[in-house]
Amino acid sequence: MNFNKKIIQTHIVFWIIIFLFYVFASSSSELFEQSLETTLFKFPLIIMAAYAFNNWQVPYYLKKKKYLAFGGSMIFMIILSVFLFRLIGYYHLDKYCSEGPYPLISFVDFPFSMFSFHFPALIMFFFKTNKEQELEREKILQLEKEKIATELKYLKAQLNPHFLFNTLNNLYSYVIAKSPKAPDMVLQLSEILDYILYKSQHQSVLLTEEVHTIDNYIALEQIKYGKRLQVKFEKKLSKNGLSITPLLLLSIVENAFKHGVRDSVEKPKIKIELLQLDTHIEFSVWNTKPNTEFSNQTETYKNGIGLTNIQRQLDLIYPKQHTFKIEESDMSFSLKLTLNIH
């Protein structure tokens, strides 16, 4: 109801402006009375022509590419409008005509009559078309947002079970062995679960929360591998509390552990660096990789679900705001993410 009321008010304001424009179209004050009377006679026909054009001729003929029918209807409406106008003002407007009575039909001023009666119709058509295009753009944008949101949920659904499986598997081995490290692992895991199951459902989280979860994850992995694994996490965070899409950096770290700490790697090492500069972050992860006979597994690392997942999230959430580089040598594998967060 409010929407319809707003439309009616808009149309009323539009026609008031058009009426005043026609009345004051003449710059001469001496012709004001003639302009006012002429407009009063002509205005109902202008309104008729405008609504016929926008609600009948355009949707039923022009948009359906029935050009002959559209052209014929235009000629019919112009002749009808001019005829009715001449008929209504045939006697009354004679006093303004020095060359004799107004003719009922005059093809001499036909182009002028066409423009005169359909000028508001064209203005209305322009605004109506622009509004329809705007609504269509909004609809497409909304559909794209819904599509992206659905795809992101799917990507996270792929990531979470994989991450949880690895972590729970680590904890299980220590519970079986009745290790004193198990309680710490339970506490760290509970924080990770809280982050993954709840906070990761938000569109964004504080960068510090993502970093804290990475610390917990590293601690769990360090307990599992002990002195065999060397992990170094260097971070420089500014006081500016940036927000980031959850699980993004954690996914990169998890991939490094998954592929860089295999049994085939004699002395696994992982180095993680995070630098925050106002709205810009640089995140790099370097890790050892399996020996050359496991090179096919390295290809799986590069093309597997983990990195493909990360790249897709970056493309969806941070289009044209990131660079994601992968470098590989015989003994190591490194990733570098540069991210501009507006």
Secondary structure by P-SEA (a helix, b strand, c coil): caaaaaaaaaaaaaaaaaaaaaaaccccccaaaaaaaaaaaaaaaaaaaaaaaacccccccccccaaaaaaaaaaaaaaaaaaaaaaaacccccccccccccccccccaaaaaaaaacaaaaaaaaaaaaaaaaaaaaaaaaaaaaaaaaaaaaaaaacaaaaaaaaaaaaaaaaaacccaaaaaaaaaaaaaaaaacccccccccaaaaaaaaaaaaaaaaaaacccbbbbbbbbbcccccccccaaaaaaaaaaaaccccccccbbbbbbbbbbcccbbbbbbbbbbccccaaaaaaaaacccaaaaaaaaaaacccccbbbbbbbcccccbbbbbbbcc
